[in-house]
Structures are given as C-alpha cells and as structure tokens.
Amino acid sequence: MAATVALYAPVRHFEFVTWDDPNYITENPHVQGGLTWASVLWALTTSDPPYWHPLTWLSHMLDVQVFGLNAGGHHLPNVLLHIGNAILLFGLLHWMTGALGRSAFVAGLFAFHPLHVESVAWVSERKDVLSTLFGMLTLWAYVSYARQPRRGRYLVVLLLFALGLMTKPMLVTLPFMLLLLDVWPLGRVRFDFAHHRSLRSGPGGGSVWAALRGQRSVVLRLVREKLPLLVLAVASSLVTFVIQEQVGAFGELGVRPWDLRLQNAVVSYLAYIGTMLWPEGLAAFYPYPQSLPAWQVVGSILVLIGVSVAVIRAARRHPYLPVGWLWYLGTMIPVIGLIQAGDQALADRFTYVPLIGLFIMVAWGIPELLARWPYRSIALPAAAGLTLLACAISSWNQVQYWKSSLTLWTRALDVTTGNYRAHHNLGLALAISGKGDEAIPYFSEAVRFKPDFAEAHNNLGSVLANQGKLDQAIVHFSEALRFKPDSAEAHYRLGLALARLGKGDQAIPHFSDAIRLQPDHAEAHYGLASALDDQGKIKEAIAEYTEAVRIRPDFAMAHNNLGVALANEGRVDEAIREFSEALRIQPNFADARNNLATMLERKKERD
C-alpha cells in the first residue's frame, strides 16, 4: 500500500477547512482539551452534531492530545485508517474466495478511486474511515464465526458491530451485508436449481425464487441468526432519527416533497455509477435540484430495474453479480436521500462502502466474460494496472483540491452551477482570512441562489458590520432570524449591531435569546453585560461579566470590564484581581494596565 501512502502524502501539509472542521475540532472546546474524563463523558452523552458517535469524538480528542491543532497531524489518522481498510478488504475477499488477483484489484480500486478522496482528505469525515474499519473487522469476525460457529465468536461480531455504530450510524446496513455474504462467497445458502427446472427463468438458469423457497429453513435460520445485530441497528437508527429531529436536521423534509426526494434518490443511484466509471467534475457539495426531467427519472428507473432483473437471472452461474449489486443498492439506502438530513443532492463520501459491491461485480465479472479469450492472461492484468493507474492519477489531482478552503470551494464553483454552499463557504474562508471585501460577493451570491440560507445572511451581516455598515448588517441578521429563529449566533450578532448603534434596549432581548439558546455563549453574556452596564444596571452587569469569564477564562476584555463594574461598586480588591487577570492574559492591554494602576492608587489611599 505504499502507493496509497504516496497518493495521500500531500495532506500532511493541508489545512483544516471551513466545513464541519470548526464544529468537530478547531472551535470545539470539548475536543480542544484533548482526552480528559470530562471530555470522555461529553463524547458519550452529546448529540452535537446530529449523530451519536462517541468513538469518533474520542479519536479527534486523541489527535489533539498527540498533535495539538496541527492540521497535518489530524489528516494522518484518516490516511492510515483508509490504508488499513483497503488491506482488510483485500484480506477478507482473498480469505473468502481464494482469488488473489481479483481481491487485489477490488482493494486497489477501493484505495485509489477518486470518489473516496473526500472521506480521506477531509478531517471531519473521520467517521467514514473509522466506522469502515470496525465494519471490516466485523466482517472478518463473522467469516470466522460462519466457518466455525461458536457463541464466543458471535459475541465478537456483536461487539465490533456495536463499536462501528458508535462511530457512524450508516453501518446499520451491515446485517444485510452479512446475509449477502452468506449467499456468496460463503455459500451458507445453496440454491438447488436442479429441483426447479420446470421453473426456468431463462437460458441456462432455474428460478432463483423457487430455489430460495427450497432453502426456506436455511434462510430463516440465517435471518434469525442476525436478529441481535438487527436490534442494534434499529436502536442506532432510532437514536439517530430522534437526535436529528431534535436539532432540526430534517428541516428540509418540509421543503422538499416526497416525490422529489424519490426522484433524486433514483437518479442518484445512476449518478454514482456514472462518477465511478468517469470521475470527472467531483465537488465537495452538489446542490439539490429544484426539479428533475421526467426522462431522466424514468430512464433511471428502467436501468435499475433492468440491471436488477439481469443480475438475478444470472445468479445461478454468477452469484457475485446479485450480491455485488444488492450490496451497492442496500448499503446506499441510509444516505440516498429518502429521509433527507442535510441539503446535498448526493455526496462523494456516501460511496465509501457501497462501491465495494460494484467493484466486486467488475473484478469477477469481466474475467468470466472474457474467459475464452486467448489473450486474457496478458490483457486483463494490463487493463487492471492501467485502470488503477488512471484512478491514482485522478485521485492525486482530486486530493490537491482539499489543500485549503480556498482551493476546495473554488474548485466546487468551477465544476457546478448554482452552488450556494460553495459560494458561502468560499466567502467564509475569505472573511476568516481578513478579506471581507472579497467575501461579500460570494455571500451575496449564496443568498441570491438560496434566499432562505440563514447562515449566509448571518455571515454577510457580520462582514458588513465589521465594515461599519450596521444598517445593512441588521437587515441580514433579521433575515437570518426570520428563516432560523433559533440561531443563537444571529441573535448575538443582531444584538451587537443594535448596541453599536446605541439601541441598548433593543439589543438586550437578542443577547438574552442568544444565551437562552446557547447558555455557554461567552460573547453573548459579555454583550448583555455591556448593554446592562450602559444602562447603569451594575449588579446585573457584574453577574453577566462573571458568567462570561467563567465560560471563557481567557476573555481579557470581559475581565477588564468586570473589574470596572466592580470598581464602580466600590469592590476595589476584586477589581484589582480582574485587572491583573486581564493583564496576565494580554500583557499589552493598555486599558487594563491603566485601570489597575488607578485601583492600586485608590487602595493605597484607602489603606
């Protein structure tokens, strides 16, 4: 796997990106503290973002413990996990089938395919590569159990599956994957076609369904065998659904009707196959279509039905075809968009496990199709090598786009149209780098393409406020709250803008709402304290300043203003402590230094 290491070696110099990385790492205080008892407890109990995946959180905390906030260090585990997954996939297929070359080709496609770059080069997609590791280990344990069924071995399968669900709930389809492996290559279900010749479904093949009925007792036993796994999968699905509903991840359900989601799902199945065969124009985000042409939907349905019928008819001679096809269709179900969580139409990362099924169809199908060709022993290895080389070159190019937020979202805009998310995220990257003037057009485009994009309104307002265009900023903060009334950040920003305009009475309710929605928002506590202070409500201001520095002990400005409020109340010794703390945090803080000198002089006079 040295080639995979070389392929992803550039990520050691890559940055974090402005998409989920702040929530997962760079702006998450629980993760930034590394591995502590408090952070472990948080990982086990939090539902933010809308998944329960404590092992994923713990892996990020371990990264911080080892690498700090060095982005290159956080990329490294993703690469190592991806390599490990490819090795486990190769070993698993070789163990089950004995086909060395075909197993190696599938593992090579898995390791080198450009569609998998997103799962590896994006730090926040740790859950993909880590859950797949546990998924692969579960498959290994299951094969061991299937060959020598023992209770202890089954318990290992259950444990590894549970750990996988604790990294990403997409693994809920694994019991279905095990049933497919029972058919091929494990052969735990053996269809006796000879007893069903009268029900032939085509040249050279008996009826699969009749053969299945002939093995009903075996199939039922294998299904019952998976029931404990299914219980875990259902429990994980319910937890995920409840959490995502609570945090509003299903907000798009009320916007997009069922028929559009069904149409998009059908078309996406074919779209993923298309990008597998020709991975050009890949992007980090694909906007959801407003509608889909009927010919595209009907054509996709006909192709899916046609392929499904064909592979089932071929099941007798080529059982890997229905297994690979159903693997692809089945493992894609949680993310195909029938239950829409998020605003993407499709995503490269969703193919990380499902494509294995299609890779198997190719790796086993083409050699058998060309079984009688005299030159196959030379042509097939050459074609396989060229295919892997082409994938590696394409992936190398795709990896480079993940170097930074600027390269990532510039590329997305180059290969997509109407991409409001790309416009917004590129604007955010520019704003963070201090290029507010350049960011404004991108934020403006984002809200033009998607007028109800609350986050874009909020960030556009922030840039305008930083430029002193407070009236314009207030319009966008208000729009953000119209579309997302529970946005603590929008309430805070609107309160800040109103306070800067001297409208403290109007600002206070927004600061209070921000705190109600996000009690640990230190800046909102500080803003509320300042507004109360301006109104002469010193005691109430002191309480809010105190809360701000409790939440964020390194908040130098809050320490200084708390000191001023305490001084106004005649609490000189306490004020001295706050000014001293402000100076410890920020030694060049002139106001704090002057305030401390004044308080020390006042104390000297008093004493």
Secondary structure, DSSP 8 states (H G I E B T S, - for coil): -HHHHHHHGGGGG----SSSHIIIIIT-HHHHT-S-HHHHHHHHH---SSS--HHHHHHHHHHHHHHTT-HHHHHHHHHHHHHHHHHHHHHHHHHHH--HHHHHHHHHHHHH-GGGHHHHH-GGGHHHHHHHHHHHHHHHHHHHHHHS--HHHHHHHHHHHHHHHTT-GGGGGHHHHHHHHHHTTS-SS---GGGGGGG--BTTB--HHHHHHHTHHHHHHHHHHTHHHHHHHHHHHHHHHHHHHHTTTTGGGGTS-HHHHHHHHHHHHHHHHHHHHS--S--S--B--S---HHHHHHHHHHHHHHHHHHHHTTTT-THHHHHHHHHHHHHGGGSSSS--SSBS--GGGGTTTHHHHHHHHHHHHHHHTTT-TTHHHHHHHHHHHHHHHHHHHHHHHHHGGGSHHHHHHHHHHH-SS-HHHHHHHHHHHHHTT-HHHHHHHHHHHHHH-TT-HHHHHHHHHHHHHTT-HHHHHHHHHHHHHH-TT-HHHHHHHHHHHHHTT-HHHHHHHHHHHHHH-TT-HHHHHHHHHHHHHTT-HHHHHHHHHHHHHH-TT-HHHHHHHHHHHHHTT-HHHHHHHHHHHHHH-TT-HHHHHHHHHHHHHHHHH-
